[in-house]
Amino acid sequence: MGLRLLGRISVGVYRLAVRARSKLFSLMAGGAFSKFGKKSVIVLPIRLHGEGRIEINDRVFIGANCWLQTLPDDQNTSPAISIGSQTSIAGSCVISAVRQVRIGKSVLFARNVYVSDHKHKYSDPNLPIIAQGVDKVFPVVIKEGAWIGQNVIVCPGVTIGRGAVIGANSLVNKDIPDYCLAAGSPVAIIRKISESPDR
């Protein structure tokens, strides 16, 4: 009985410490962003690059081990990443943007999601790919209420519709309409969410 109580207390203290550290970091670091909304929380550790072009709205949750980065776009200083209110992004997700990745309100990301509005150049065989810069920059939009499953990759130029569900391990290389269930690599639309799966 004593060990059980000690275990519960230890776990409770750990949770409180993690929450307090995350809230303190979020309060202190919020000013570095283009916008950082009320009651939004970033859980440490996190990798940040170009946070001055990242816009986080109210009540956003960003889990541990995420990587948010914006890359230079000539003289453009407008937000390249915008995350809507009440969106929840689980741990180990990557969002990378040169020009625009826009995530709507109340979007749910599972773990290990990768979203980018660009690709790496690889046309010059005399240069390492890491030295060639980026190419094919096209905006990405994930609309309100969508759910992005675990290990999903969202490619440049894609729009994912309102309330859409993307199944785990999918490669999203085309637009997904509102309220659709889609999955696969490459992704395919399985059915409208309003339709019964038994039909």
C-alpha positions in Angstrom: 0.0 0.0 0.0 2.9 2.4 0.9 4.6 1.7 -2.5 1.4 2.3 -4.4 0.9 5.7 -2.7 4.5 6.7 -3.2 4.1 5.8 -6.9 1.0 7.9 -7.3 2.6 10.8 -5.6 5.8 10.5 -7.7 3.8 10.4 -11.0 1.6 13.4 -9.8 4.7 15.4 -9.0 6.3 14.6 -12.3 3.2 15.6 -14.2 3.0 18.9 -12.3 6.7 19.6 -13.0 6.4 18.9 -16.7 3.3 21.2 -17.0 4.9 23.9 -15.0 8.1 23.8 -17.1 6.1 23.8 -20.4 3.9 26.7 -19.3 6.9 28.7 -18.1 8.8 28.2 -21.3 5.7 29.1 -23.4 5.2 32.3 -21.4 8.9 33.3 -21.7 9.4 32.3 -25.4 6.0 33.6 -26.7 7.4 37.0 -27.6 9.8 35.4 -30.1 7.0 34.3 -32.3 5.0 36.3 -34.9 2.0 35.6 -32.6 1.6 33.4 -29.6 -2.0 33.0 -28.4 -3.4 32.8 -24.9 -3.2 29.4 -23.1 -1.1 27.9 -25.8 1.6 25.4 -24.6 4.8 24.0 -26.1 6.1 20.9 -24.4 9.9 20.7 -24.2 12.1 19.7 -25.8 11.4 21.4 -29.1 13.4 22.4 -32.1 12.7 25.9 -33.5 14.1 27.8 -36.4 12.7 31.0 -37.8 10.1 31.4 -35.1 9.6 35.0 -36.0 7.5 33.8 -38.9 5.5 31.3 -36.9 1.9 32.2 -35.8 0.4 30.2 -33.0 -3.2 31.1 -32.0 -5.1 30.5 -28.7 -5.2 27.2 -26.8 -2.8 25.4 -29.1 -0.9 22.3 -27.8 2.4 21.3 -29.3 3.9 18.1 -27.9 7.5 17.2 -27.1 10.2 16.6 -29.7 8.4 18.6 -32.5 10.4 20.6 -35.0 8.9 23.9 -36.3 10.9 25.7 -38.9 10.6 28.5 -41.4 13.1 29.1 -44.1 14.0 32.4 -45.8 11.8 33.6 -48.6 13.7 36.6 -50.1 12.4 39.7 -48.3 9.1 38.1 -47.2 8.6 38.4 -43.4 5.0 37.4 -43.2 4.1 34.3 -41.2 5.0 31.1 -43.1 3.4 28.8 -40.5 0.0 29.5 -39.0 -1.6 27.2 -36.4 -5.2 27.7 -35.6 -6.8 27.9 -32.2 -7.4 24.7 -30.2 -5.2 22.6 -32.5 -3.4 19.8 -30.9 -0.1 18.5 -32.3 1.3 15.3 -30.7 5.0 14.7 -30.2 7.7 14.3 -32.8 5.9 16.2 -35.6 7.7 18.3 -38.2 6.2 21.4 -39.8 8.5 23.2 -42.3 7.6 26.1 -44.5 9.2 28.6 -46.9 6.0 30.5 -47.8 2.8 29.0 -46.3 1.6 26.1 -44.2 -1.8 27.0 -42.8 -3.4 24.8 -40.2 -7.0 25.6 -39.3 -8.8 25.6 -35.9 -9.2 22.4 -33.9 -7.0 20.2 -36.1 -5.7 17.0 -34.5 -2.2 15.7 -35.4 -1.1 12.3 -34.2 2.6 11.5 -33.7 5.3 11.7 -36.3 3.4 13.8 -38.9 5.5 15.6 -41.5 4.2 18.7 -43.3 6.2 20.8 -45.7 5.5 23.4 -48.5 8.7 22.6 -50.3 11.1 19.9 -51.5 14.9 19.7 -51.6 16.6 20.4 -54.9 18.6 17.4 -56.2 19.3 18.4 -59.9 23.1 19.1 -59.5 25.1 15.9 -59.2 28.2 17.8 -58.2 26.7 19.2 -55.1 25.4 17.4 -52.0 21.6 17.7 -51.7 21.9 19.5 -48.4 23.8 22.3 -50.3 21.3 22.7 -53.2 18.5 24.5 -51.3 14.8 24.0 -51.8 12.5 23.8 -54.8 8.8 23.4 -55.7 7.4 25.7 -53.1 3.6 25.4 -53.0 1.2 26.3 -50.1 -0.3 23.7 -47.8 -3.6 24.2 -46.2 -5.2 21.9 -43.5 -8.7 23.0 -42.8 -10.6 23.2 -39.6 -11.4 20.0 -37.7 -9.2 17.7 -39.7 -7.5 14.7 -38.2 -4.1 13.7 -39.4 -3.1 10.1 -38.4 0.3 8.8 -37.2 3.3 8.9 -39.6 1.5 10.8 -42.3 3.4 12.9 -44.8 1.7 16.0 -46.3 3.3 17.1 -49.6 3.7 20.7 -51.0 0.6 22.1 -52.7 -1.9 19.9 -50.8 -5.2 21.1 -49.3 -6.8 18.8 -46.7 -10.5 19.6 -46.3 -12.5 20.5 -43.3 -13.2 17.6 -41.0 -11.2 15.2 -43.2 -9.5 12.1 -41.7 -6.1 10.9 -43.0 -5.3 7.3 -42.0 -1.9 6.4 -40.5 1.2 6.0 -42.7 -0.4 7.9 -45.6 1.4 9.9 -48.2 -0.9 12.9 -49.0 0.2 14.1 -52.5 -3.2 15.4 -53.7 -6.1 17.4 -52.3 -8.6 15.8 -50.0 -12.2 17.1 -50.0 -14.1 18.1 -46.9 -15.4 15.3 -44.6 -13.6 12.4 -46.3 -11.7 9.4 -45.0 -8.5 8.9 -47.0 -5.6 6.6 -46.6 -2.7 4.9 -48.4 0.6 5.7 -50.0 -0.2 7.5 -52.2 -3.4 8.5 -50.5 -6.8 7.5 -51.9 -10.2 8.6 -50.8 -12.0 5.7 -49.1 -15.4 7.2 -48.4 -17.3 10.3 -47.3 -17.4 10.4 -43.5 -21.2 11.0 -43.6 -21.7 7.6 -45.3 -22.1 4.4 -43.3 -19.0 2.1 -43.6 -21.4 -0.9 -43.9 -22.8 0.3 -47.2 
